[in-house]
Amino acid sequence: MEEKFNRYVEEWSTEKAPFFVVDKPISREGIEMNMTPRLKEIIEKFGEIRLAVLFEDYKGYEKEAVGADLDVVAEYGKYVRKLALIAPTESLIFQYKIKSPLIKGEVKYFNADEREDAIKWVNE
Protein backbone atom coordinates (compact mmCIF):
# COMPACT_ATOMS: atom_id res chain seq x y z
CA MET A 1 0.00 0.00 0.00
CA GLU A 2 1.38 3.39 -0.98
CA GLU A 3 1.91 5.92 1.80
CA LYS A 4 -0.68 8.69 1.61
CA PHE A 5 1.37 11.52 3.11
CA ASN A 6 4.61 13.15 2.11
CA ARG A 7 7.47 11.48 3.90
CA TYR A 8 9.04 12.34 7.22
CA VAL A 9 12.60 11.04 6.87
CA GLU A 10 13.86 9.98 10.27
CA GLU A 11 17.47 9.29 9.20
CA TRP A 12 17.87 12.86 7.89
CA SER A 13 16.03 14.45 10.82
CA THR A 14 17.33 15.52 14.19
CA GLU A 15 15.33 15.86 17.38
CA LYS A 16 14.82 19.57 16.78
CA ALA A 17 14.85 19.67 12.96
CA PRO A 18 12.51 17.36 11.04
CA PHE A 19 13.16 16.56 7.39
CA PHE A 20 10.29 16.00 4.96
CA VAL A 21 10.33 14.84 1.35
CA VAL A 22 7.47 16.17 -0.76
CA ASP A 23 6.83 13.63 -3.50
CA LYS A 24 3.03 13.61 -3.49
CA PRO A 25 0.44 16.37 -3.81
CA ILE A 26 0.30 18.38 -0.59
CA SER A 27 -3.01 17.58 1.09
CA ARG A 28 -5.02 19.07 3.95
CA GLU A 29 -4.87 15.70 5.73
CA GLY A 30 -1.10 15.56 5.32
CA ILE A 31 -0.70 19.03 6.77
CA GLU A 32 -3.08 18.41 9.68
CA MET A 33 -2.15 14.79 10.49
CA ASN A 34 1.51 14.50 9.51
CA MET A 35 3.30 17.85 9.62
CA THR A 36 1.41 19.96 12.17
CA PRO A 37 1.64 17.46 15.08
CA ARG A 38 5.42 17.20 14.57
CA LEU A 39 5.78 20.98 14.52
CA LYS A 40 3.69 21.37 17.69
CA GLU A 41 5.84 18.80 19.48
CA ILE A 42 9.04 20.58 18.46
CA ILE A 43 7.69 23.97 19.56
CA GLU A 44 6.73 22.51 22.94
CA LYS A 45 10.24 21.06 23.41
CA PHE A 46 12.42 23.79 21.89
CA GLY A 47 10.29 26.91 21.47
CA GLU A 48 11.28 27.19 17.80
CA ILE A 49 11.07 25.38 14.48
CA ARG A 50 13.94 24.32 12.27
CA LEU A 51 12.73 22.47 9.21
CA ALA A 52 14.15 21.05 5.99
CA VAL A 53 11.95 20.10 3.05
CA LEU A 54 13.10 18.36 -0.13
CA PHE A 55 10.78 18.81 -3.10
CA GLU A 56 11.72 15.56 -4.80
CA ASP A 57 8.86 15.34 -7.26
CA TYR A 58 6.65 18.32 -6.49
CA LYS A 59 3.06 17.79 -7.63
CA GLY A 60 1.47 20.91 -6.17
CA TYR A 61 -1.30 21.37 -3.63
CA GLU A 62 -4.70 19.75 -3.48
CA LYS A 63 -7.35 22.48 -3.51
CA GLU A 64 -8.27 22.04 0.17
CA ALA A 65 -4.63 22.18 1.26
CA VAL A 66 -3.96 25.77 0.24
CA GLY A 67 -5.98 27.21 3.13
CA ALA A 68 -4.57 24.70 5.59
CA ASP A 69 -1.03 25.61 4.55
CA LEU A 70 -1.69 29.31 5.06
CA ASP A 71 -3.25 28.58 8.45
CA VAL A 72 -0.11 26.69 9.54
CA VAL A 73 2.20 29.45 8.33
CA ALA A 74 0.06 32.11 10.04
CA GLU A 75 -0.02 30.18 13.34
CA TYR A 76 3.49 28.72 13.44
CA GLY A 77 5.55 31.02 11.22
CA LYS A 78 6.51 33.11 14.24
CA TYR A 79 8.34 30.06 15.64
CA VAL A 80 10.42 29.39 12.52
CA ARG A 81 14.12 29.93 13.10
CA LYS A 82 15.39 28.22 9.96
CA LEU A 83 13.58 26.77 6.97
CA ALA A 84 15.61 24.99 4.29
CA LEU A 85 13.79 24.42 1.02
CA ILE A 86 15.62 21.96 -1.20
CA ALA A 87 14.95 21.88 -4.95
CA PRO A 88 11.91 24.17 -4.81
CA THR A 89 10.24 25.10 -8.09
CA GLU A 90 10.05 28.75 -9.15
CA SER A 91 6.38 28.80 -8.13
CA LEU A 92 7.28 27.55 -4.63
CA ILE A 93 9.98 30.19 -4.26
CA PHE A 94 7.38 32.80 -5.24
CA GLN A 95 4.88 31.37 -2.71
CA TYR A 96 7.42 31.50 0.10
CA LYS A 97 8.37 35.07 -0.77
CA ILE A 98 4.68 35.98 -0.42
CA LYS A 99 4.52 34.12 2.93
CA SER A 100 7.77 35.71 4.19
CA PRO A 101 6.07 38.39 6.36
CA LEU A 102 4.53 35.52 8.37
CA ILE A 103 7.81 33.62 8.78
CA LYS A 104 9.97 35.08 11.55
CA GLY A 105 13.18 33.23 10.79
CA GLU A 106 15.42 32.69 7.83
CA VAL A 107 14.36 30.83 4.69
CA LYS A 108 17.14 29.50 2.51
CA TYR A 109 16.90 27.75 -0.85
CA PHE A 110 19.16 24.85 -1.81
CA ASN A 111 19.69 22.89 -5.02
CA ALA A 112 18.81 19.18 -5.03
CA ASP A 113 22.45 18.16 -4.70
CA GLU A 114 22.90 20.33 -1.58
CA ARG A 115 20.79 18.23 0.80
CA GLU A 116 23.66 17.67 3.24
CA ASP A 117 24.45 21.40 3.27
CA ALA A 118 20.78 22.14 3.99
CA ILE A 119 20.68 19.67 6.88
CA LYS A 120 23.87 21.13 8.33
CA TRP A 121 22.62 24.72 7.96
CA VAL A 122 19.23 24.07 9.53
CA ASN A 123 20.91 22.49 12.57
CA GLU A 124 23.53 25.22 13.15
Backbone as ProteinMPNN parsed JSONL, in Angstrom:
{"seq_chain_A": "MEEKFNRYVEEWSTEKAPFFVVDKPISREGIEMNMTPRLKEIIEKFGEIRLAVLFEDYKGYEKEAVGADLDVVAEYGKYVRKLALIAPTESLIFQYKIKSPLIKGEVKYFNADEREDAIKWVNE", "coords_chain_A": {"N_chain_A": [[0.839, -1.191, 0.0], [0.596, 2.168, -0.878], [2.091, 4.943, 0.728], [0.19, 7.594, 2.042], [0.806, 10.206, 2.796], [3.214, 12.905, 2.419], [6.667, 12.256, 2.962], [8.145, 11.891, 6.161], [11.432, 11.897, 7.032], [13.243, 10.032, 8.951], [16.0, 9.332, 9.254], [17.342, 11.535, 8.23], [16.571, 13.528, 9.831], [16.773, 15.5, 12.838], [16.411, 15.68, 16.406], [15.423, 18.249, 16.887], [14.993, 19.245, 14.352], [13.043, 18.428, 11.889], [12.884, 16.516, 8.826], [11.388, 16.56, 5.751], [10.19, 14.934, 2.801], [8.753, 15.952, -0.097], [6.845, 14.377, -2.242], [4.447, 13.817, -3.208], [1.153, 15.094, -3.969], [0.468, 17.957, -1.978], [-1.589, 17.704, 0.757], [-4.569, 18.553, 2.647], [-5.092, 16.773, 4.743], [-2.54, 15.663, 5.078], [-1.093, 17.88, 5.954], [-2.467, 18.486, 8.343], [-2.413, 16.045, 9.784], [0.117, 14.919, 9.619], [2.34, 16.785, 9.338], [1.757, 19.098, 11.033], [1.327, 18.049, 13.768], [3.962, 17.196, 14.358], [5.377, 19.601, 14.228], [4.146, 21.04, 16.335], [4.97, 19.501, 18.533], [7.737, 19.908, 18.464], [7.873, 22.669, 18.896], [6.851, 22.774, 21.508], [8.925, 21.452, 22.869], [11.32, 22.881, 22.165], [10.739, 25.538, 21.612], [11.0, 26.71, 19.15], [11.122, 26.378, 15.537], [12.916, 24.431, 13.305], [13.374, 23.429, 10.1], [13.615, 21.224, 7.337], [12.913, 20.736, 3.941], [12.605, 18.682, 1.216], [11.834, 18.947, -2.106], [11.135, 16.582, -3.941], [9.684, 15.456, -6.06], [7.73, 17.442, -6.921], [4.298, 17.948, -6.858], [2.396, 19.849, -6.516], [-0.387, 21.458, -4.764], [-3.291, 20.029, -3.279], [-6.595, 21.238, -3.707], [-7.959, 21.816, -1.251], [-5.862, 22.026, 0.482], [-4.491, 24.408, 0.323], [-5.563, 26.514, 1.912], [-5.21, 25.335, 4.435], [-2.437, 25.19, 4.564], [-1.743, 27.926, 4.589], [-2.939, 28.595, 7.023], [-1.305, 27.154, 8.819], [1.183, 28.392, 8.4], [0.526, 30.999, 9.204], [-0.078, 30.554, 11.914], [2.187, 29.196, 12.988], [4.447, 30.309, 11.86], [5.773, 32.313, 13.241], [7.401, 30.95, 14.95], [9.403, 29.874, 13.456], [12.776, 29.354, 13.011], [14.754, 28.514, 11.235], [14.346, 27.601, 7.885], [14.823, 25.328, 5.478], [14.6, 24.956, 2.107], [14.682, 22.612, -0.297], [15.477, 22.093, -3.589], [13.247, 23.624, -4.601], [10.531, 24.572, -6.758], [10.184, 27.286, -9.131], [7.67, 28.424, -8.733], [7.145, 27.684, -6.091], [9.167, 29.052, -4.726], [8.297, 31.655, -5.212], [5.821, 31.539, -3.814], [6.76, 31.24, -1.175], [8.095, 33.633, -0.849], [5.947, 35.372, -0.832], [4.75, 34.506, 1.531], [6.64, 35.283, 3.351], [6.416, 37.551, 5.191], [5.058, 36.363, 7.297], [6.745, 34.523, 8.334], [9.052, 34.262, 10.758], [11.779, 33.586, 10.979], [14.766, 32.657, 9.132], [14.69, 31.836, 5.697], [16.017, 29.62, 3.434], [17.18, 28.677, 0.241], [18.033, 25.707, -1.462], [19.858, 23.768, -3.86], [19.043, 20.584, -5.388], [21.205, 18.821, -5.098], [22.385, 19.682, -2.797], [21.569, 18.714, -0.347], [22.823, 17.713, 2.034], [24.208, 20.007, 2.861], [22.036, 21.658, 3.403], [20.831, 20.303, 5.568], [22.869, 20.502, 7.463], [23.021, 23.339, 7.711], [20.433, 23.987, 8.714], [20.563, 22.909, 11.208], [22.512, 24.333, 12.543]], "CA_chain_A": [[0.0, 0.0, 0.0], [1.385, 3.393, -0.984], [1.914, 5.917, 1.804], [-0.676, 8.692, 1.612], [1.367, 11.518, 3.106], [4.612, 13.152, 2.106], [7.467, 11.476, 3.904], [9.037, 12.342, 7.223], [12.6, 11.036, 6.872], [13.863, 9.984, 10.273], [17.469, 9.286, 9.204], [17.869, 12.859, 7.892], [16.031, 14.448, 10.818], [17.326, 15.516, 14.186], [15.331, 15.864, 17.378], [14.818, 19.573, 16.775], [14.855, 19.668, 12.959], [12.513, 17.361, 11.039], [13.157, 16.563, 7.393], [10.293, 15.997, 4.961], [10.328, 14.839, 1.352], [7.475, 16.165, -0.763], [6.833, 13.63, -3.5], [3.027, 13.605, -3.487], [0.444, 16.369, -3.806], [0.304, 18.384, -0.586], [-3.011, 17.581, 1.088], [-5.017, 19.067, 3.954], [-4.869, 15.702, 5.725], [-1.103, 15.561, 5.322], [-0.697, 19.031, 6.773], [-3.079, 18.409, 9.676], [-2.15, 14.793, 10.495], [1.514, 14.504, 9.51], [3.3, 17.849, 9.616], [1.41, 19.96, 12.167], [1.639, 17.457, 15.079], [5.417, 17.199, 14.569], [5.78, 20.98, 14.517], [3.686, 21.366, 17.691], [5.843, 18.805, 19.485], [9.042, 20.579, 18.457], [7.686, 23.968, 19.556], [6.727, 22.515, 22.944], [10.237, 21.065, 23.408], [12.425, 23.793, 21.892], [10.286, 26.91, 21.469], [11.283, 27.186, 17.801], [11.071, 25.376, 14.476], [13.943, 24.32, 12.271], [12.731, 22.472, 9.213], [14.155, 21.046, 5.992], [11.949, 20.096, 3.054], [13.096, 18.364, -0.128], [10.775, 18.809, -3.103], [11.716, 15.558, -4.804], [8.856, 15.342, -7.261], [6.65, 18.32, -6.489], [3.063, 17.795, -7.633], [1.473, 20.914, -6.171], [-1.303, 21.367, -3.632], [-4.7, 19.748, -3.479], [-7.35, 22.477, -3.508], [-8.271, 22.044, 0.169], [-4.631, 22.176, 1.258], [-3.961, 25.772, 0.244], [-5.981, 27.215, 3.126], [-4.571, 24.701, 5.592], [-1.033, 25.607, 4.546], [-1.689, 29.314, 5.059], [-3.254, 28.578, 8.453], [-0.113, 26.691, 9.54], [2.196, 29.455, 8.326], [0.065, 32.112, 10.039], [-0.019, 30.179, 13.335], [3.491, 28.716, 13.444], [5.55, 31.023, 11.215], [6.509, 33.107, 14.241], [8.342, 30.062, 15.638], [10.424, 29.39, 12.52], [14.115, 29.935, 13.104], [15.394, 28.224, 9.955], [13.58, 26.77, 6.969], [15.612, 24.987, 4.292], [13.793, 24.417, 1.015], [15.625, 21.956, -1.201], [14.951, 21.882, -4.947], [11.906, 24.174, -4.812], [10.244, 25.104, -8.087], [10.051, 28.75, -9.151], [6.384, 28.796, -8.132], [7.276, 27.549, -4.633], [9.975, 30.188, -4.265], [7.382, 32.796, -5.238], [4.878, 31.373, -2.706], [7.424, 31.502, 0.105], [8.366, 35.075, -0.767], [4.678, 35.984, -0.42], [4.518, 34.122, 2.93], [7.768, 35.706, 4.19], [6.069, 38.385, 6.357], [4.53, 35.515, 8.367], [7.812, 33.624, 8.781], [9.966, 35.082, 11.553], [13.178, 33.234, 10.79], [15.423, 32.685, 7.83], [14.36, 30.832, 4.688], [17.141, 29.499, 2.506], [16.902, 27.746, -0.852], [19.164, 24.852, -1.81], [19.695, 22.89, -5.02], [18.808, 19.182, -5.027], [22.455, 18.161, -4.702], [22.898, 20.334, -1.583], [20.786, 18.229, 0.795], [23.664, 17.666, 3.237], [24.445, 21.399, 3.272], [20.781, 22.14, 3.99], [20.677, 19.671, 6.879], [23.872, 21.128, 8.332], [22.624, 24.72, 7.957], [19.231, 24.072, 9.527], [20.909, 22.487, 12.573], [23.533, 25.222, 13.149]], "C_chain_A": [[0.883, 1.253, 0.0], [1.052, 4.338, 0.164], [1.143, 7.121, 1.264], [-0.015, 10.056, 1.765], [2.786, 11.655, 2.56], [5.448, 12.627, 3.268], [8.23, 12.316, 4.922], [10.21, 11.374, 7.171], [13.416, 11.071, 8.163], [15.397, 10.044, 10.208], [18.099, 10.622, 8.815], [17.392, 13.916, 8.873], [16.875, 14.42, 12.085], [16.153, 15.769, 15.129], [14.63, 17.21, 17.194], [14.608, 20.046, 15.338], [14.356, 18.514, 12.088], [12.853, 17.602, 9.566], [12.008, 15.863, 6.684], [10.685, 15.945, 3.496], [8.929, 14.965, 0.759], [7.546, 15.49, -2.128], [5.411, 13.215, -3.885], [2.342, 14.972, -3.428], [0.29, 16.7, -2.316], [-1.191, 18.421, -0.297], [-3.312, 18.205, 2.451], [-4.748, 18.02, 5.036], [-3.392, 15.578, 6.072], [-0.592, 16.685, 6.201], [-1.189, 18.849, 8.203], [-2.66, 17.175, 10.468], [-0.682, 14.382, 10.505], [2.467, 15.615, 9.94], [2.985, 18.627, 10.894], [1.684, 19.316, 13.531], [3.143, 17.43, 15.377], [5.908, 18.604, 14.917], [5.364, 21.386, 15.919], [4.59, 20.741, 18.744], [7.206, 19.498, 19.582], [8.945, 21.939, 19.144], [7.59, 23.78, 21.068], [8.077, 22.199, 23.574], [11.268, 22.165, 23.318], [12.024, 25.255, 21.74], [10.552, 27.516, 20.096], [11.193, 26.023, 16.815], [12.283, 25.544, 13.573], [13.44, 23.189, 11.383], [13.442, 22.434, 7.873], [13.141, 20.265, 5.166], [12.587, 19.919, 1.68], [11.896, 18.17, -1.043], [11.298, 17.882, -4.191], [10.973, 15.429, -6.126], [7.586, 16.13, -6.985], [5.461, 18.233, -7.437], [2.012, 18.837, -7.263], [0.622, 20.619, -4.949], [-2.657, 20.858, -4.098], [-5.461, 21.026, -3.092], [-7.575, 22.81, -2.033], [-7.03, 22.332, 1.011], [-4.118, 23.606, 1.286], [-4.309, 26.562, 1.503], [-5.328, 26.655, 4.375], [-3.103, 25.102, 5.692], [-0.89, 27.039, 5.062], [-2.004, 29.418, 6.549], [-2.031, 28.176, 9.279], [0.959, 27.772, 9.542], [1.794, 30.622, 9.228], [0.208, 31.799, 11.531], [1.394, 29.877, 13.817], [4.687, 29.435, 12.832], [6.399, 31.823, 12.187], [7.529, 32.27, 15.006], [9.489, 29.585, 14.736], [11.736, 30.133, 12.756], [14.852, 29.743, 11.786], [14.51, 27.27, 9.154], [14.408, 26.569, 5.715], [14.686, 24.344, 3.269], [14.748, 23.897, -0.056], [14.922, 21.614, -2.506], [13.53, 22.416, -5.12], [11.748, 24.653, -6.258], [10.176, 26.631, -7.996], [8.736, 29.186, -8.503], [6.421, 28.668, -6.605], [8.102, 28.686, -4.049], [9.1, 31.439, -4.193], [6.399, 32.723, -4.064], [5.533, 31.71, -1.369], [7.824, 32.963, 0.245], [7.104, 35.821, -0.347], [4.41, 35.703, 1.06], [5.561, 34.711, 3.88], [7.396, 36.651, 5.335], [5.548, 37.576, 7.549], [5.594, 34.594, 8.962], [8.896, 34.468, 9.452], [11.435, 34.835, 11.203], [13.642, 33.295, 9.351], [14.962, 31.527, 6.949], [15.511, 30.819, 3.692], [16.823, 28.405, 1.494], [18.181, 26.998, -1.23], [18.841, 24.067, -3.083], [19.545, 21.452, -4.533], [20.069, 18.481, -4.534], [23.076, 18.758, -3.438], [22.148, 19.899, -0.321], [21.605, 18.234, 2.086], [23.967, 19.066, 3.762], [23.204, 21.978, 3.945], [20.573, 21.596, 5.395], [21.643, 20.31, 7.871], [23.437, 22.554, 8.707], [21.449, 24.798, 8.922], [19.519, 23.695, 10.993], [21.956, 23.361, 13.245], [22.933, 26.131, 14.194]], "O_chain_A": [[1.811, 1.364, 0.801], [-0.112, 4.513, 0.526], [1.416, 7.603, 0.164], [-0.249, 10.958, 0.96], [3.463, 10.666, 2.278], [4.986, 12.566, 4.407], [8.87, 13.312, 4.583], [10.015, 10.162, 7.254], [14.171, 12.008, 8.422], [16.022, 10.729, 11.017], [19.291, 10.82, 9.051], [17.77, 15.082, 8.758], [17.587, 13.455, 12.363], [15.037, 16.04, 14.686], [13.41, 17.309, 17.325], [14.094, 21.144, 15.127], [15.155, 17.713, 11.603], [13.076, 18.733, 9.132], [11.694, 14.711, 6.983], [11.42, 16.803, 3.007], [8.035, 14.18, 1.076], [8.216, 15.968, -3.043], [5.205, 12.379, -4.765], [2.913, 15.916, -2.882], [0.014, 15.818, -1.502], [-1.96, 19.074, -1.002], [-2.426, 18.36, 3.291], [-4.242, 18.341, 6.111], [-3.039, 15.406, 7.239], [0.237, 16.47, 7.085], [-0.433, 19.031, 9.157], [-2.558, 17.239, 11.693], [-0.283, 13.565, 11.334], [3.309, 15.406, 10.813], [3.858, 18.797, 11.746], [2.239, 19.991, 14.397], [3.55, 17.62, 16.523], [6.752, 18.774, 15.796], [6.147, 22.016, 16.631], [4.934, 21.385, 19.736], [7.752, 19.649, 20.675], [9.844, 22.318, 19.894], [8.184, 24.546, 21.827], [8.35, 22.629, 24.694], [12.021, 22.385, 24.267], [12.891, 26.129, 21.74], [10.347, 28.714, 19.901], [11.188, 24.854, 17.201], [12.621, 26.647, 13.142], [13.117, 22.108, 11.876], [13.828, 23.472, 7.334], [12.582, 19.267, 5.623], [13.048, 20.88, 1.064], [11.04, 17.325, -0.782], [11.826, 18.322, -5.212], [11.589, 15.306, -7.185], [6.506, 15.56, -6.834], [5.592, 18.417, -8.647], [0.854, 18.713, -7.662], [0.87, 19.67, -4.205], [-3.12, 21.211, -5.183], [-5.005, 21.794, -2.245], [-7.401, 23.956, -1.618], [-7.142, 22.829, 2.131], [-3.375, 23.973, 2.197], [-3.441, 27.207, 2.093], [-4.938, 27.405, 5.27], [-2.591, 25.327, 6.788], [-0.014, 27.324, 5.878], [-1.409, 30.23, 7.258], [-1.75, 28.782, 10.314], [1.574, 28.037, 10.574], [2.635, 31.172, 9.939], [0.572, 32.673, 12.319], [1.764, 30.255, 14.929], [5.823, 29.198, 13.24], [7.601, 31.992, 11.982], [8.427, 32.821, 15.643], [10.436, 28.961, 15.214], [11.797, 31.362, 12.709], [15.488, 30.664, 11.275], [14.002, 26.276, 9.673], [14.669, 27.517, 4.974], [14.067, 23.314, 3.536], [15.52, 24.656, -0.642], [13.899, 20.929, -2.515], [12.69, 21.744, -5.719], [12.712, 25.083, -6.892], [10.118, 27.191, -6.902], [8.692, 30.199, -7.804], [5.793, 29.461, -5.904], [7.768, 29.221, -2.992], [9.161, 32.19, -3.22], [6.166, 33.727, -3.392], [4.935, 32.384, -0.53], [7.884, 33.477, 1.362], [7.178, 36.792, 0.407], [3.897, 36.569, 1.769], [5.384, 34.646, 5.096], [8.022, 36.563, 6.391], [5.59, 38.05, 8.685], [5.357, 33.956, 9.988], [9.565, 35.275, 8.807], [12.231, 35.772, 11.14], [13.005, 33.894, 8.484], [14.859, 30.387, 7.402], [15.925, 31.858, 3.177], [16.274, 27.357, 1.834], [19.262, 27.583, -1.307], [17.682, 23.743, -3.342], [19.885, 21.142, -3.391], [19.999, 17.635, -3.643], [24.181, 18.373, -3.054], [22.102, 20.64, 0.661], [21.131, 18.708, 3.118], [23.981, 19.285, 4.973], [23.308, 22.7, 4.937], [20.188, 22.331, 6.304], [21.261, 20.622, 8.998], [23.481, 22.93, 9.879], [21.472, 25.6, 9.856], [18.8, 24.114, 11.9], [22.26, 23.149, 14.419], [23.646, 26.935, 14.796]]}, "name": "protein", "num_of_chains": 1, "seq": "MEEKFNRYVEEWSTEKAPFFVVDKPISREGIEMNMTPRLKEIIEKFGEIRLAVLFEDYKGYEKEAVGADLDVVAEYGKYVRKLALIAPTESLIFQYKIKSPLIKGEVKYFNADEREDAIKWVNE"}
